[in-house]
């Protein structure tokens, strides 16, 4: 039961070394602090890394009732922490997203002093990291000089009776229209051996129905223990993604009663649903559907600053772009994200915070924190998939395209990797044991080679990184290794934000010094971008924005078209990289840091339309006189049939002269496979850009787009 949030009167003192909780009581060396926040948000600590101690004084007022137990709860601190209350050492904790809750009964006074030592060093050895912080310690989409250190979630005091309910998790084991079998898992701490009553109240939040109450009896031993059980919910309303149905929710109150009195309780948001991957094809509540989505970074590089309103706005942008899944990329996000996704009907692919390679000494902490993540987030119906590592192969700097860097990346990607083959295999087993209701992916980006090794989800940067290759190479890989198109979770290209947003952090003109600063602090991979588009030759920042977004639109549509064309054969998921910028940057995002959509966002929204018309042809330059076949295809992802849709196509030469046109009425079955409606044939007679104009009308969202065919 909530007692007090300690959000006032905090101070901070940067340190070189900790002093076992003994620090000067005077004000010298102490600075005002905010909790929750990151220390680099404070004046004078903008570049601080390493160690700091926090201090907070508070009074209890009336205090608690006789016999109450009191608990200090640190909900989140980057990365290692050790609290001291009134001079008493409460023990060490490691993990930025896992709460730490020591008992402080008997330690409290009328006036109290809480000290919290926090250590968040820079991971200097990027090829042997030791902290489970994922993207926050090593990523090409965050400022490399940023440090997340600090107490980033609230610090609270909680009270309980003789039994403390530290955490409650609910899982849907099975469900149909009549019953749902729900498993509950409780973390309890009992002051003494004895009987208790467990009571669960299921109250509908999003629909009208009578509450349902379940009680079970247990006998607890003294100390910490985990208790579980099953209940049978009658006439459940199921949770669906926004594009299939309603994300109906229950408010569940879990109570522990001792001697008929409530000893402790917790509130849990819960949705009844099942989720499966059958050969990488997704089924929600037994219904097959195509996953379309994007990678979600920390909502802000300073994740403590995120609010429910900001998350709601991000999810609204994703929904409006016809996305039904976001991949929480190599981090555990703010608790508010998961609450917002539950309400929005947005699935989450949840990564464990491992990014690229780690030293073997991280294994024990990774095992402990993986278990904590699965239990902490397991009640959320939005969380659909666990993934234990992102790209478990050797990468230090993605912009380094030297032969040595490319070779060692490929060797660890295709050969033995302790991170993947030992650590991630163990983490996958832990997650499957803790949560048998969700798919668990060992590591993201494992390449599939038929008859040699099973892959996982695919990452494809053809048209960006040279170690992947050109789009012609992509066409070859799709023919030879189609299994890597089963579930694509990364593809894309960088682009500059819209002009007004770019000007907020990019000076004009784009001198060499400005470009170097963008490469050092704001993510730009200038040399790689120059391999594909002549952006350095642009005459202005506005032109750079235009040409980079044009290329990003081209690359994203290239992948989405081909993946939608292989819908269920074998593609079950299309997840682009990246959704939003976590700070002012030049990245793979389609929405910038200020949440201004790029033109590439609108193009992706079009490409993810539930009913879609497209044309596939080889992505190369053609020659005069060469015959080109242009197949016109349509597909419907909606759960209802579309009758009488109208497809129109017009083919024009470089001068705009109409060469051919086609008009068709098409009936689209519900959730159908792609249908080839017609094939236009072009034999160009002059060089230049030919244009194929497509329009699909009479559908939920009209599709109008132009394909350009380059002829020399």
LUMZA-768700 format. One line per field, with one value per residue (C-alpha): x, z, y; residue number from 1. Coordinates in pm, 1 decimal. Layout:
BEGIN
xx: c(X ...) $
zz: c(Z ...) $
yy: c(Y ...) $
nr: c(NUM ...) $
END
This chain:
BEGIN
xx: c(0.0 140.5 270.2 497.0 677.3 1013.2 1020.5 1136.1 1447.8 1697.4 2064.9 2347.4 2725.0 2947.1 3225.3 3539.4 3493.1 3213.5 3257.2 3034.4 2750.1 2959.4 2942.0 2968.8 2650.2 2728.5 2612.2 2954.4 2985.6 2613.3 2398.5 2018.2 1886.8 1565.1 1427.6 1329.4 1578.1 1922.9 2218.6 2332.6 2013.0 2148.7 2352.8 2721.0 2680.2 2613.7 2924.7 2927.6 2976.0 3060.3 2964.3 2736.2 2556.0 2201.6 2070.4 1712.8 1571.5 1208.5 967.5 704.2 432.7 184.1 370.2 204.9 -10.5 131.3 257.5 300.5 600.0 767.3 953.1 1179.1 1125.3 1375.0 1183.2 1477.3 1836.0 2107.4 2290.2 2427.7 2287.7 2322.8 2082.7 2153.7 1870.3 1972.4 2321.7 2214.0 2341.9 2043.0 2250.2 2365.4 2149.7 2230.3 1995.1 1841.2 1483.1 1445.3 1296.0 1483.1 1275.6 1450.4 1252.5 1313.8 1076.8 1233.9 1481.3 1252.5 1255.6 1059.2 1326.3 1514.8 1809.1 1824.4 2151.0 2169.2 2505.7 2463.7 2729.2 2686.2 3028.7 3094.9 3137.2 3480.0 3539.8 3256.3 3360.8 3341.4 3057.3 2955.1 2634.1 2287.5 2186.0 2144.2 2124.1 2196.0 2562.6 2633.2 2425.5 2448.2 2115.3 2208.9 2455.6 2778.4 2862.0 2531.2 2523.6 2189.3 2313.0 2074.6 1757.4 1522.1 1203.7 1036.0 1163.3 879.9 798.8 532.1 360.1 208.5 75.1 262.7 272.3 409.5 292.0 594.6 476.0 184.9 174.7 -115.2 -85.8 -353.4 -295.1 -593.7 -918.9 -1231.7 -1567.9 -1680.6 -1379.7 -1024.5 -772.8 -558.4 -239.1 -125.7 226.1 285.9 609.1 540.4 736.1 586.6 691.1 598.7 472.5 95.6 -219.2 -332.2 -618.0 -539.8 -820.6 -832.2 -1094.3 -1141.7 -1328.1 -1396.1 -1244.5 -1347.7 -1685.8 -1988.8 -1999.3 -2014.2 -1685.8 -1557.1 -1384.9 -1169.0 -1026.3 -767.6 -609.0 -236.1 8.3 324.1 663.3 860.9 1054.1 1042.2 855.8 675.9 318.5 109.3 -222.7 -498.4 -842.0 -1118.2 -1260.9 -1616.0 -1731.2 -1405.0 -1382.2 -1066.0 -789.2 -724.7 -492.7 -655.5 -666.8 -853.8 -1086.5 -1104.8 -824.2 -1054.8 -898.6 -962.7 -851.6 -738.0 -684.0 -478.1 -515.7 -340.1 -548.6 -420.8 -682.3 -951.6 -773.7 -598.0 -224.3 -126.2 -263.6 -161.3 -343.5 -272.6 -389.6 -473.2 -607.8 -720.0 -547.2 -325.2 -44.1 145.7 403.0 340.8 636.0 678.4 311.6 133.5 -196.1 -378.9 -656.0 -627.8 -673.0 -400.1 -279.7 16.3 241.0 338.4 543.4 863.0 1148.1 1090.3 1394.6 1382.2 1105.6 1366.3 1739.3 1655.5 1399.2 1298.5 1141.4 886.7 521.5 202.1 95.1 414.1 371.3 7.1 109.5 374.5 129.5 -127.5 127.0 197.7 -170.8 -237.9 41.5 -142.9 119.2 14.3 352.4 649.3 976.8 1116.2 1468.7 1735.0 1604.7 1327.6 1133.0 950.6 656.7 422.3 491.9 347.3 35.5 -16.9 32.5 -222.2 -481.7 -386.8 -407.0 -42.3 164.6 520.7 816.4 1018.6 1396.3 1612.3 1871.6 2162.1 2309.2 2601.0 2871.6 2945.8 3215.0 3139.7 3129.0 2788.3 2619.6 2505.7 2347.1 2193.2 2028.4 1888.3 1766.0 1613.1 1396.1 1304.5 1205.1 972.4 800.2 789.6 624.2 436.4 88.5 73.8 -133.5 58.6 384.2 373.5 730.5 1046.0 1381.0 1694.0 1962.5 1993.1 2256.9 2480.7 2782.1 3088.2 3019.3 3201.7 3104.5 2843.6 2993.4 3326.5 3314.1 3680.1 3764.7 3871.8 3554.5 3331.5 3517.7 3495.9 3125.7 3053.6 3260.8 3071.1 2738.9 2784.1 3028.5 3041.7 2952.8 2964.5 2709.6 2457.4 2535.1 2594.9 2448.6 2146.2 2059.4 2048.2 1844.8 1593.2 1548.9 1492.3 1229.2 1048.1 1044.8 916.1 657.3 536.0 261.1 478.1 725.3 1089.4 1354.6 1712.7 1868.7 1754.3 1916.5 2036.9 2084.9 1894.3 2084.6 1871.5 1990.4 2274.1 2124.8 1787.7 1772.0 1551.1 1409.4 1588.5 1789.0 1849.2 2046.4 2103.5 2117.4 2283.5 2571.0 2826.3 2871.1 2507.6 2538.8 2322.8 1957.3 2065.0 2236.2 1912.6 1720.7 1967.2 1946.7 1567.8 1577.4 1843.2 1750.6 1378.4 1363.2 1528.0 1214.4 994.2 992.8 1191.8 1264.4 1522.5 1564.5 1598.3 1820.5 1907.6 1751.6 1764.8 1462.2 1230.1 1389.9 1239.1 1347.9 1693.3 1755.2 1696.2 2029.8 2211.8 2385.4 2393.3 2583.4 2685.5 3058.6 3302.8 3304.8 2925.1 2922.3 3192.0 2985.8 2679.0 2881.1 3033.3 2723.9 2407.7 2423.3 2494.5 2677.6 2793.1 3031.1 2778.0 2504.4 2741.3 2772.5 2408.6 2312.3 2523.6 2413.6 2745.8 2683.2 2356.3 2343.2 2155.8 2031.6 1684.2 1816.2 1994.8 1667.9 1486.9 1734.2 1791.4 1419.8 1362.6 1615.6 1472.3 1124.8 1263.6 1444.9 1155.1 905.3 1142.9 1142.9 777.5 658.3 858.9 764.7 395.5 424.9 541.6 266.3 243.7 470.1 674.2 650.3 465.7 607.8 737.4 910.9 1110.3 1396.1 1342.6 1022.8 1121.8 1439.9 1529.3 1725.8 1797.6 1972.3 2006.7 1890.4 1679.9 1365.2 1045.5 944.1 1192.3 1270.5 1005.7 756.4 728.6 664.3 905.2 774.2 900.3 645.9 361.0 512.5 536.3 177.6 77.3 286.1 125.1 -230.9 -466.9 -552.4 -246.7 -153.9 206.9 438.5 751.7 1031.8 1408.2 1556.6 1810.6 1864.0 1725.7 1839.4 1654.4 1485.3 1487.4 1150.3 1022.8 729.4 536.5 302.7 19.2 -66.5 -313.4 -344.2 -590.4 -485.8 -820.9 -1043.2 -1328.5 -1363.0 -1350.6 -1584.4 -1554.1 -1219.6 -1092.5 -734.7 -613.0 -264.9 -108.1 233.9 400.9 725.0 981.5 785.0 462.3 299.1 56.4 188.0 -57.5 -333.7 -539.9 -860.3 -987.4 -1254.0 -1122.1 -1287.2 -1045.0 -1117.0 -1052.2 -683.2 -600.9 -270.5 -141.1 -334.3 -168.0 -436.7 -255.1 86.4 192.5 482.8 721.7 982.5 1143.2 1235.0 1421.9 1632.4 1491.5 1248.7 929.7 646.0 396.6 102.1 -113.3 -444.0 -646.2 -988.7 -1307.6 -1105.4 -1062.2 -768.6 -702.3 -358.2 -198.7 168.7 419.2 701.2 986.3 1178.1 1520.9 1626.5 1965.6) $
zz: c(0.0 -102.1 182.4 63.3 -251.9 -184.0 -458.6 -269.1 -92.9 -291.5 -325.4 -523.7 -479.3 -767.4 -649.2 -754.5 -490.5 -259.7 117.2 249.2 330.5 532.1 381.6 519.2 668.1 568.0 237.0 75.3 -229.1 -240.4 -527.8 -568.2 -749.4 -907.4 -856.1 -1082.0 -1339.8 -1489.3 -1335.9 -1673.0 -1672.3 -1375.8 -1416.8 -1376.3 -1432.3 -1807.9 -1874.5 -1552.7 -1566.9 -1299.3 -937.1 -738.6 -407.8 -355.1 -24.9 86.7 424.1 506.7 799.0 852.4 1003.3 1184.3 1087.7 1041.3 1252.8 1514.8 1368.0 1016.8 807.7 600.6 274.3 77.4 -296.8 -553.9 -877.7 -1107.3 -1089.0 -1355.9 -1300.2 -965.8 -641.5 -264.9 -27.8 334.2 567.5 881.6 845.1 793.6 480.6 294.2 48.4 -311.2 -621.7 -992.4 -1282.4 -1414.7 -1467.5 -1183.3 -861.7 -533.2 -218.1 117.4 439.8 667.2 953.3 1274.6 1099.3 1057.1 1287.1 1301.2 1078.2 837.4 600.6 294.0 100.0 -230.4 -391.4 -768.7 -1013.2 -1391.5 -1558.8 -1929.4 -2100.3 -2247.2 -2384.0 -2635.7 -2726.7 -2368.2 -2196.0 -1843.2 -1774.9 -1882.8 -2020.7 -2390.6 -2612.7 -2325.6 -2321.4 -2687.6 -2988.8 -3306.9 -3234.8 -2909.8 -2833.2 -2751.1 -2481.9 -2299.9 -1973.4 -1829.4 -1468.1 -1191.4 -1007.6 -1305.3 -1146.1 -818.7 -472.6 -243.4 102.4 123.6 421.6 465.3 729.1 822.5 456.6 186.8 -174.6 -365.7 -716.4 -895.3 -1249.9 -1453.1 -1764.7 -2003.2 -2029.6 -2258.0 -2355.7 -2564.3 -2569.8 -2246.6 -2017.3 -1974.1 -1769.3 -1595.1 -1407.8 -1124.6 -981.8 -659.2 -489.6 -114.6 202.4 524.9 874.2 1011.4 912.2 876.6 659.9 424.9 182.7 -170.2 -328.2 -690.7 -807.7 -1188.0 -1271.3 -1637.7 -1730.7 -2095.0 -2099.4 -1878.9 -1689.3 -1332.9 -1143.2 -1066.5 -738.3 -668.9 -336.0 -258.7 67.0 115.3 397.9 384.1 538.1 689.2 446.6 70.6 -149.5 -482.2 -487.9 -794.5 -902.0 -1162.7 -1182.5 -1439.6 -1568.1 -1703.7 -2032.9 -2092.7 -2322.6 -2525.0 -2586.6 -2956.2 -3148.1 -3268.3 -3630.8 -3550.0 -3264.1 -2923.7 -2666.6 -2376.9 -2030.1 -1672.1 -1356.3 -1125.3 -753.9 -584.7 -206.1 61.6 376.6 717.7 981.6 760.8 731.0 417.1 474.0 133.2 -216.2 -570.3 -876.8 -1211.2 -1560.6 -1748.5 -2085.3 -2180.3 -2495.5 -2645.7 -2891.6 -3098.9 -3375.8 -3597.6 -3831.1 -3785.4 -3871.6 -3590.4 -3436.4 -3184.8 -3002.4 -3273.7 -3555.7 -3818.5 -3905.5 -4064.0 -3829.7 -3952.3 -3732.9 -3644.7 -3394.1 -3091.8 -2919.4 -2572.9 -2613.4 -2509.8 -2456.1 -2107.5 -2048.8 -1707.5 -1883.6 -2072.7 -1979.1 -2050.8 -2286.2 -2491.2 -2517.3 -2615.1 -2892.6 -3023.2 -3023.3 -3201.0 -3478.7 -3501.9 -3517.7 -3784.1 -3990.1 -3972.0 -3741.4 -3494.9 -3331.3 -3200.2 -3120.7 -2792.7 -2927.1 -2691.6 -2375.5 -2118.2 -2144.7 -1893.4 -1720.7 -1878.0 -2227.6 -2141.2 -1984.5 -2293.0 -2532.4 -2342.4 -2389.2 -2751.0 -2871.0 -2982.4 -2957.1 -2826.0 -2921.4 -2600.1 -2625.1 -2324.0 -2284.9 -2458.9 -2764.6 -2957.5 -2751.6 -2380.1 -2154.3 -2006.8 -1653.1 -1738.2 -1743.9 -1380.9 -1387.5 -1729.6 -1602.7 -1293.8 -1481.3 -1766.1 -1513.5 -1355.7 -1691.0 -1777.3 -1438.8 -1426.2 -1766.4 -1804.7 -1710.4 -2001.6 -2290.6 -2525.8 -2463.8 -2720.5 -2775.4 -2565.5 -2741.9 -2536.0 -2736.8 -3035.8 -3290.8 -3074.5 -3294.1 -3277.2 -3365.4 -3222.1 -3465.3 -3737.0 -3942.8 -3962.6 -4296.4 -4303.1 -4416.9 -4067.3 -3904.2 -4162.8 -4138.4 -3760.9 -3767.2 -4026.0 -3845.3 -3519.4 -3702.6 -3892.1 -3668.7 -3297.7 -3058.5 -2680.4 -2646.5 -2873.4 -2839.5 -2464.1 -2286.9 -2507.8 -2514.9 -2134.0 -2126.0 -2371.9 -2148.5 -1845.1 -2026.6 -2153.6 -1803.9 -1648.9 -1919.1 -2127.9 -2285.4 -2516.2 -2797.3 -2697.8 -2955.2 -2861.5 -3042.4 -3312.4 -3654.8 -3675.5 -4042.9 -4173.3 -4394.0 -4515.8 -4390.3 -4197.2 -3924.0 -3824.1 -3823.8 -3633.3 -3749.8 -4038.4 -4056.4 -4404.8 -4481.9 -4852.7 -4998.9 -4686.8 -4535.2 -4785.8 -4597.0 -4685.2 -5046.3 -5315.4 -5390.2 -5670.7 -5398.2 -5199.4 -5493.3 -5511.7 -5135.7 -5148.2 -5416.2 -5248.1 -4880.7 -4864.9 -4505.3 -4398.4 -4513.6 -4266.3 -4011.3 -4090.1 -3791.9 -3932.8 -4264.1 -4367.5 -4448.9 -4274.4 -4357.9 -4226.0 -4032.2 -4202.5 -4266.8 -3969.8 -3731.3 -3889.1 -3838.1 -3464.1 -3427.1 -3762.7 -3855.5 -4215.1 -4438.1 -4405.1 -4366.7 -4297.7 -3931.0 -3911.2 -4078.2 -3842.7 -3544.2 -3685.0 -3729.1 -3379.7 -3175.1 -3388.2 -3557.2 -3918.6 -4118.7 -4383.5 -4576.2 -4596.5 -4711.7 -4980.2 -5122.3 -5232.6 -5282.9 -5371.5 -5061.9 -5027.2 -5365.3 -5251.9 -5256.9 -4929.9 -4615.9 -4769.1 -5065.2 -4834.1 -4646.4 -4975.4 -5131.8 -4813.1 -4746.4 -5110.3 -5072.7 -4739.4 -4894.6 -5183.9 -4957.1 -4714.5 -4996.2 -5165.7 -4859.5 -4765.7 -5119.5 -5137.3 -4791.1 -4849.6 -5177.3 -4976.0 -4716.3 -4526.1 -4794.2 -4574.1 -4435.2 -4105.1 -3991.5 -4141.0 -3882.6 -4012.4 -3844.1 -3690.1 -3566.2 -3373.8 -3283.6 -2912.2 -2942.8 -3216.8 -3477.1 -3835.7 -3809.3 -3974.3 -3813.9 -3990.7 -3708.3 -3563.0 -3199.5 -3189.7 -3324.6 -3662.7 -3921.0 -4213.0 -4564.2 -4516.8 -4237.0 -4474.8 -4736.9 -4482.1 -4374.6 -4739.7 -4780.2 -4465.7 -4584.5 -4507.8 -4878.0 -5090.5 -5460.0 -5570.1 -5852.5 -5829.5 -6081.3 -6053.4 -5876.2 -6141.2 -6435.4 -6766.1 -7123.4 -7427.8 -7610.5 -7308.6 -7241.0 -6887.8 -6727.6 -6463.3 -6259.4 -6083.4 -5749.3 -5468.3 -5118.2 -4830.2 -4464.7 -4312.7 -4141.5 -4383.4 -4756.7 -4984.8 -5281.8 -5592.9 -5525.6 -5826.4 -5950.1 -6209.1 -6363.5 -6605.0 -6763.8 -6891.3 -7075.3 -6964.6 -7146.2 -6963.6 -7264.7 -7173.6 -7302.4 -7146.4 -6891.6 -6717.8 -6512.1 -6306.9 -6047.0 -5787.0 -5506.3 -5218.1 -4976.2 -4606.9 -4512.0 -4858.9 -5020.3 -5291.5 -5618.6 -5952.1 -6135.9 -6457.9 -6620.5 -6815.4 -7056.1 -7131.3 -7407.1 -7361.7 -7675.8 -7512.4 -7198.5 -6890.6 -6608.9 -6693.3 -6441.2 -6337.1 -6155.8 -5938.2 -5770.7 -5552.3 -5456.5 -5306.4 -5006.4 -4641.7 -4722.9 -5082.6 -5221.1 -5478.7 -5559.8 -5842.8 -5936.9 -6139.9 -6388.5 -6485.2 -6846.0 -7000.3) $
yy: c(0.0 336.7 547.5 830.6 942.0 1105.1 1367.5 1678.9 1806.3 1600.5 1691.5 1533.3 1516.5 1393.0 1161.7 983.9 711.4 604.2 640.6 360.5 596.7 845.3 1195.5 1550.6 1688.4 2046.8 2193.2 2227.2 2004.2 1926.4 2052.5 2067.9 1761.1 1639.5 1290.1 1128.7 1262.1 1200.6 1380.2 1520.4 1727.8 1925.8 2247.1 2169.1 1794.9 1797.3 1584.4 1379.8 1002.3 751.3 800.9 1030.4 1018.4 1147.5 1280.7 1335.9 1441.3 1374.4 1366.1 1098.6 1315.0 1093.0 777.3 441.9 214.4 -19.6 -346.2 -210.0 -310.0 -38.4 -81.0 152.7 111.8 240.8 189.2 257.3 384.5 381.8 152.7 27.4 163.4 125.1 306.0 401.8 502.8 691.7 547.7 185.1 9.0 -142.2 -345.0 -317.4 -344.4 -373.4 -309.0 11.8 -112.0 -361.8 -219.4 -263.9 -292.5 -347.2 -352.1 -50.9 -133.6 -8.7 220.7 519.4 821.7 1146.6 1305.4 1078.5 1097.8 876.3 844.9 659.0 587.4 552.7 434.0 458.2 454.9 482.4 146.7 224.0 -124.2 -150.0 -504.3 -628.5 -444.8 -544.2 -346.6 -459.9 -121.2 -201.3 105.2 344.1 239.8 160.2 261.4 463.6 635.0 812.5 1090.2 899.8 1156.8 1110.3 917.3 800.0 795.8 892.1 795.4 795.2 655.0 757.6 663.6 556.1 428.6 158.9 4.2 -338.5 -569.9 -887.7 -999.2 -770.8 -814.1 -690.5 -777.8 -945.6 -1081.5 -1221.4 -1439.2 -1570.5 -1943.8 -2014.4 -1843.2 -1869.3 -1689.9 -1855.4 -1885.9 -1761.5 -1950.6 -1690.2 -1767.6 -1540.3 -1516.8 -1323.8 -1217.6 -1219.3 -1150.8 -1287.7 -1183.8 -1525.5 -1868.8 -1882.8 -1897.1 -1619.4 -1557.2 -1442.7 -1239.5 -1122.0 -868.4 -847.8 -525.1 -440.0 -104.3 -62.5 -235.3 -296.5 -625.0 -747.5 -774.4 -1121.9 -1212.3 -1516.8 -1634.8 -1899.5 -2012.1 -2053.4 -2121.5 -1911.5 -1965.3 -1681.8 -1462.7 -1408.7 -1656.6 -1687.7 -1810.9 -1889.4 -2029.9 -2036.2 -1874.5 -1921.8 -1594.3 -1621.7 -1465.4 -1278.2 -978.1 -1023.3 -771.8 -702.4 -476.9 -156.0 -275.2 -598.4 -508.3 -339.6 -351.6 -436.4 -422.1 -526.8 -348.4 -625.6 -573.2 -842.7 -856.9 -1059.0 -1103.4 -1209.7 -1289.3 -1136.5 -800.0 -674.7 -699.4 -563.4 -513.5 -421.0 -293.1 -460.1 -365.0 -683.3 -788.7 -1138.3 -1251.4 -1520.2 -1458.3 -1714.1 -1728.7 -2029.3 -2043.9 -1665.5 -1603.1 -1415.4 -1527.7 -1310.4 -1498.4 -1760.5 -1505.8 -1481.4 -1131.2 -951.8 -756.6 -409.9 -183.0 -5.6 -1.2 220.9 372.5 527.4 787.1 1041.9 1002.7 1134.5 862.8 1000.4 1300.0 1090.5 1136.8 948.3 1227.7 1192.1 816.7 854.3 1094.0 850.9 562.2 775.7 842.7 469.9 380.5 642.7 485.4 148.5 -3.7 -272.6 -345.2 -149.7 -319.8 -180.5 -178.8 -322.8 -157.0 -169.8 153.5 370.2 193.6 448.6 313.3 -26.5 123.9 342.8 49.6 -160.6 112.6 186.7 -172.5 -170.8 -486.2 -462.3 -680.3 -648.2 -668.8 -745.2 -464.5 -638.2 -464.5 -620.1 -797.0 -836.0 -973.6 -1314.0 -1172.0 -1019.1 -1360.7 -1381.0 -1035.1 -1098.0 -1415.3 -1240.7 -934.3 -1137.0 -1314.5 -981.8 -830.4 -1118.2 -1102.9 -722.1 -671.4 -998.2 -871.7 -627.5 -766.5 -538.4 -727.4 -1007.3 -1130.4 -1154.1 -1118.5 -1169.8 -983.8 -754.0 -852.7 -1068.1 -1015.6 -797.8 -435.5 -136.9 139.1 81.3 364.8 177.1 -3.4 -107.8 -460.3 -568.6 -435.0 -601.1 -931.6 -963.9 -871.7 -1138.4 -1402.2 -1354.5 -1330.1 -1656.9 -1846.9 -1924.6 -1643.0 -1690.5 -1410.1 -1580.4 -1950.4 -1956.9 -1654.0 -1590.7 -1960.4 -1957.1 -1634.9 -1779.7 -2085.5 -1861.5 -1654.3 -1965.4 -2113.8 -1790.9 -1723.3 -2019.3 -1804.4 -1591.8 -1662.6 -1610.1 -1517.1 -1603.4 -1308.1 -1071.0 -1079.6 -1440.8 -1527.0 -1829.1 -2075.5 -2368.7 -2710.0 -2541.6 -2320.8 -2184.4 -1808.4 -1570.8 -1237.7 -1067.5 -744.5 -608.8 -293.9 -350.9 -4.3 136.6 -61.5 -189.5 -518.0 -589.1 -474.0 -317.7 -374.7 -608.1 -812.5 -796.9 -944.2 -1232.0 -1295.8 -1299.6 -1569.1 -1785.5 -1737.6 -1652.4 -1773.5 -1447.9 -1266.2 -1455.7 -1174.7 -859.3 -635.2 -392.2 -213.1 148.4 445.9 769.6 1104.9 1458.6 1589.1 1836.2 2174.5 2359.9 2083.9 2051.9 2421.4 2379.8 2199.5 2223.3 2552.5 2668.5 2633.5 2269.0 2325.7 2043.9 2144.6 2123.1 1781.6 1654.7 1767.4 1590.4 1272.1 1296.3 1380.5 1354.6 1013.8 1114.6 847.7 1091.2 868.3 587.9 826.3 958.0 603.7 621.1 985.1 1292.9 1483.6 1667.8 1828.4 1984.9 2361.3 2408.1 2234.9 2231.2 2033.9 1788.2 1731.5 1672.4 1431.0 1228.5 1184.9 1090.8 810.6 698.0 680.5 476.6 228.4 181.0 127.9 -116.9 -343.6 -302.6 -379.1 -699.3 -814.8 -746.4 -936.0 -1239.5 -1208.8 -1538.9 -1690.6 -1668.2 -1311.7 -1272.3 -939.2 -612.7 -392.3 -95.7 88.4 355.6 524.7 839.9 1027.1 1004.2 1330.5 1588.7 1374.8 1252.8 892.9 621.8 766.3 869.8 1109.7 1358.5 1441.4 1716.7 1462.1 1629.4 1354.2 1345.8 1293.3 938.3 890.4 972.5 741.4 458.6 519.6 478.1 160.4 11.0 85.3 -205.1 -226.2 -160.0 -142.1 -175.9 -280.8 -495.1 -466.5 -499.2 -193.4 -94.8 136.2 4.7 66.8 196.0 -93.0 -326.5 -488.8 -427.7 -609.6 -414.0 -637.9 -454.5 -614.4 -551.1 -696.3 -665.1 -703.8 -606.7 -861.7 -782.8 -826.9 -522.3 -554.5 -343.9 -175.8 20.0 -1.3 249.6 257.3 504.0 472.8 791.5 862.2 1125.9 1396.3 1304.5 1142.1 864.8 532.4 288.9 274.4 9.7 11.3 -279.7 -354.1 -596.2 -792.1 -835.4 -1121.7 -1060.7 -1085.8 -1213.7 -1297.6 -1061.3 -1064.4 -979.0 -782.0 -692.9 -666.2 -362.2 -386.8 -105.2 -93.0 248.9 443.7 729.5 780.0 950.0 877.6 693.5 714.2 447.4 607.6 382.1 465.0 227.8 365.3 228.8 105.9 209.2 440.1 541.3 462.6 691.3 660.7 690.0 453.3 600.1 383.2 513.9 449.9 532.4) $
nr: c(1 2 3 4 5 6 7 8 9 10 11 12 13 14 15 16 17 18 19 20 21 22 23 24 25 26 27 28 29 30 31 32 33 34 35 36 37 38 39 40 41 42 43 44 45 46 47 48 49 50 51 52 53 54 55 56 57 58 59 60 61 62 63 64 65 66 67 68 69 70 71 72 73 74 75 76 77 78 79 80 81 82 83 84 85 86 87 88 89 90 91 92 93 94 95 96 97 98 99 100 101 102 103 104 105 106 107 108 109 110 111 112 113 114 115 116 117 118 119 120 121 122 123 124 125 126 127 128 129 130 131 132 133 134 135 136 137 138 139 140 141 142 143 144 145 146 147 148 149 150 151 152 153 154 155 156 157 158 159 160 161 162 163 164 165 166 167 168 169 170 171 172 173 174 175 176 177 178 179 180 181 182 183 184 185 186 187 188 189 190 191 192 193 194 195 196 197 198 199 200 201 202 203 204 205 206 207 208 209 210 211 212 213 214 215 216 217 218 219 220 221 222 223 224 225 226 227 228 229 230 231 232 233 234 235 236 237 238 239 240 241 242 243 244 245 246 247 248 249 250 251 252 253 254 255 256 257 258 259 260 261 262 263 264 265 266 267 268 269 270 271 272 273 274 275 276 277 278 279 280 281 282 283 284 285 286 287 288 289 290 291 292 293 294 295 296 297 298 299 300 301 302 303 304 305 306 307 308 309 310 311 312 313 314 315 316 317 318 319 320 321 322 323 324 325 326 327 328 329 330 331 332 333 334 335 336 337 338 339 340 341 342 343 344 345 346 347 348 349 350 351 352 353 354 355 356 357 358 359 360 361 362 363 364 365 366 367 368 369 370 371 372 373 374 375 376 377 378 379 380 381 382 383 384 385 386 387 388 389 390 391 392 393 394 395 396 397 398 399 400 401 402 403 404 405 406 407 408 409 410 411 412 413 414 415 416 417 418 419 420 421 422 423 424 425 426 427 428 429 430 431 432 433 434 435 436 437 438 439 440 441 442 443 444 445 446 447 448 449 450 451 452 453 454 455 456 457 458 459 460 461 462 463 464 465 466 467 468 469 470 471 472 473 474 475 476 477 478 479 480 481 482 483 484 485 486 487 488 489 490 491 492 493 494 495 496 497 498 499 500 501 502 503 504 505 506 507 508 509 510 511 512 513 514 515 516 517 518 519 520 521 522 523 524 525 526 527 528 529 530 531 532 533 534 535 536 537 538 539 540 541 542 543 544 545 546 547 548 549 550 551 552 553 554 555 556 557 558 559 560 561 562 563 564 565 566 567 568 569 570 571 572 573 574 575 576 577 578 579 580 581 582 583 584 585 586 587 588 589 590 591 592 593 594 595 596 597 598 599 600 601 602 603 604 605 606 607 608 609 610 611 612 613 614 615 616 617 618 619 620 621 622 623 624 625 626 627 628 629 630 631 632 633 634 635 636 637 638 639 640 641 642 643 644 645 646 647 648 649 650 651 652 653 654 655 656 657 658 659 660 661 662 663 664 665 666 667 668 669 670 671 672 673 674 675 676 677 678 679 680 681 682 683 684 685 686 687 688 689 690 691 692 693 694 695 696 697 698 699 700 701 702 703 704 705 706 707 708 709 710 711 712) $
END
